[in-house]
C-alpha cells in the first residue's frame, strides 16, 4: 500500500509541475503581448521567430542557431528571423520576460507572441509551432 501512495504522490507532483510550467508560459506570453515593443524589428504580414541570445551562449551557437537555420531553409521567405542580443538589449529582454538564453518566441503574422520556448528548441518543434500560427 505504501508504494501505491508514493506512486500517486509522484503522479500528482508531476501534474502540478506541468500545470505550473504551462501557467508560467501563459503568463509570459500575456505579458509579452501587453508590453512588447517590436518597432524596427518586425514586419507585419509574415510570422517570425524572435530569438534571444548572447555572444557567450554556447548552446545558442552550437544547437539553436543550426536549428533556426534549418527552419529558415525550409520556410524561406515565409518567415522572419529576429535575433536579439539580450546582453546588449536587456530592456527588451525584460519586456519579453526572458530569464535565460536561448529563448525563442513564435510570433504570428501580426507580431503577437503565440509560443515561447525556454532553452534549445528543435527545428521540428519550431516548424510545428509556426504551422499552428500560419
N, C-alpha and C positions, 0 to 999 in steps of 0.2 A: 504494500500500500504506500509506503514511503517513496518508492521510486515513481509511482504514478503521480503523486503530489509534486515531486521535483520536475517531472516532465511537464505537467500542466503549468507550473510556475514558470518554467523556461519558455514555454509557448506564449504565455501571457506577457512575459517580459519582452520577447522578440516582437510581438504585436505592438506593444507600447512604444518600443524604439522606432519601428517602421512608421507608426502613426505620427510620432514626434518629428521624424525626418521629413515626412510629407507636409506637415503643418509648417515647419520652418521654411521649406521651399516655397510654399504658397505665400507665406509672409514676405519672403524676399522678392518674389515676383510682384506682389501687390505694391510693395514699397517702391520697386523699380518703376512700375507703371506710373506712380504718382510723382516721383521725384527725379526721374532720369532726364538728362539733357543730352541730346544727340545732334544738335545743330552742328553742321560741318562734318559730321561723321557718316550719317545715314542718308541714303537717297530713297525716298518713298517709291513704292511700286515693286520692289524686289526683296524677298526675305534675306535675312542676314545671320551670320554667326558673329556675335560680339565676344571677343576672346581677350581676357585679361591675363597678362603675363608679366614677367620681369626679366631683365637681362641675365640674372644668375639662376633662373629656374631651369634646372636640368630636365625634369620631366616635360616641361613645356617644349624644350628644344628637341629632345630625343623621341618623345611619343606624341605629344599633342600637335605640334607643327606638322609632322608627317600625316597624321590622321586628317587634319584640316586640308592639307594639300590634296589628299585622296578625294575628299568631298568636293573640293574646288574643281578637280579634273573631271569628276563625274557630272557635276551640275553646271559648270562653266558660267556663262553669262546670267544664268537664272539665280545667282547667289552673290551676295556681298560678303566679304570678309572684313571685319573691323577689328584690328588688333590694337589694344591699349596697353601701354606700359604702365602698370599700376604704381611703380615707384616714381615715375615722372608725373603722373596724374593721380595722386592719392585722393583728391577731392571727388573725382569721377568714380573711382573705385568705391569710395564710401557711399556715394549716391546710389550705386547699384548694389550695395550690400555685400561687396566682395571681401571675404575674410582670408582667403588663401588663393594661391595660383597653382595650376591653371584653373580658371573658372570660365565657363562658356555659357552664353545666353543664346537662345534661338529666338530671333525677332521675326514677327510676321511682316507682310509687305507694307504695313503702316508703321512699323517700328515698335509695336507693342511686344514686350517680352512674353514668350509663351512657355519656355522651358529653361531651366537652369541646371547646369551640371558642375558639380564640385569635383575637382581632381581631373585626371586624364579621362577623356571620353573617346570611345572607339568611333571610327568613321561610320560604321554601320548604324550605330545609335544616333549619331548626328543626322545622317540621311533619313532615318526613320522619323525623327523629330521634325525635320524640315518638311517631309512629306505630309505630316499631320497639319502643318500650318499653311501649306500652299493651296 
